[in-house]
């Protein structure tokens, strides 16, 4: 089982949700309004000086092939669909030792 973390500019939220749907990911959590300072682009602190903010997607996926497909689609998003560096996704995944829902 893997935990997948995606953070992105709120401007691409709907497009990322489309990628998740296309990859068959139906269960995820969204953390709204994350203030960020990324490696690329301007900070997004949701202020007059630094407008904008990020959102965070978190998902637990048990099917390893689904994770591989999702990561591939998200890399493709960064290469072909992001209009500029402020729309690039930051994505990481790691193994989960425990996960329960009861």
C-alpha positions in Angstrom: 0.0 0.0 0.0 1.2 3.5 -0.9 0.5 7.0 0.3 0.5 9.4 -2.6 0.9 13.2 -2.0 0.2 15.8 -4.6 0.4 19.6 -4.1 -0.5 22.0 -6.8 -1.7 25.5 -7.5 -5.4 25.8 -6.9 -5.8 26.8 -10.5 -5.2 23.2 -11.6 -7.4 21.5 -9.0 -10.1 20.4 -11.4 -7.6 19.1 -14.0 -5.8 17.0 -11.3 -9.1 15.6 -10.1 -9.7 14.6 -13.8 -6.4 12.8 -13.8 -7.3 10.9 -10.6 -10.7 9.9 -12.0 -9.0 8.8 -15.3 -6.7 6.6 -13.2 -9.5 5.1 -11.2 -8.6 6.8 -8.0 -11.9 7.4 -6.2 -10.8 7.9 -2.6 -8.7 10.9 -1.7 -8.6 13.8 0.7 -8.1 17.4 -0.2 -6.4 19.8 2.2 -7.4 23.3 1.0 -5.5 26.5 1.2 -1.9 25.5 1.7 0.5 28.4 1.7 3.7 27.5 -0.1 7.1 28.6 -1.2 8.2 26.2 -4.0 11.6 25.7 -5.7 10.1 27.1 -8.9 7.8 30.1 -9.2 6.8 32.8 -6.8 5.6 32.0 -3.3 1.8 31.6 -2.8 0.8 33.0 0.5 -2.7 34.2 -0.4 -1.7 37.9 0.2 -1.8 41.0 -1.9 2.0 40.7 -2.3 2.1 37.0 -2.9 -1.4 36.0 -4.3 -2.6 32.4 -4.7 -2.4 29.2 -2.7 -1.9 25.5 -3.2 -4.1 22.5 -2.4 -2.9 19.1 -1.3 -4.3 15.8 -2.4 -3.6 12.7 -0.2 -4.6 9.2 -1.1 -3.9 5.7 0.1 -3.8 3.2 -2.8 -3.4 -0.6 -2.3 -3.0 -1.5 -6.0 0.7 -0.9 -7.0 -0.2 -0.9 -10.7 -2.6 1.9 -10.1 0.1 4.0 -8.3 2.5 3.4 -11.2 -0.2 4.5 -13.7 -1.1 7.6 -11.6 2.5 8.7 -11.2 3.0 8.3 -14.9 -0.1 10.4 -15.7 1.0 13.1 -13.3 4.5 13.3 -14.8 2.9 13.6 -18.2 0.7 16.4 -16.8 3.8 18.3 -15.8 5.5 17.8 -19.2 2.5 18.5 -21.5 -0.4 20.1 -19.6 1.1 22.6 -17.2 1.0 26.0 -18.9 3.9 27.4 -16.8 6.1 26.6 -13.8 3.4 27.8 -11.4 1.1 25.0 -12.6 3.6 22.2 -12.1 2.6 19.4 -9.7 4.8 18.3 -6.8 4.2 14.6 -6.3 5.7 12.0 -4.0 4.7 8.5 -2.7 5.8 6.3 0.1 5.0 2.9 1.5 2.5 2.6 4.3 3.1 0.1 7.1 -0.4 0.4 8.6 -3.7 1.5 7.3 -7.1 0.7 8.7 -10.6 2.1 8.4 -12.4 0.5 11.4 
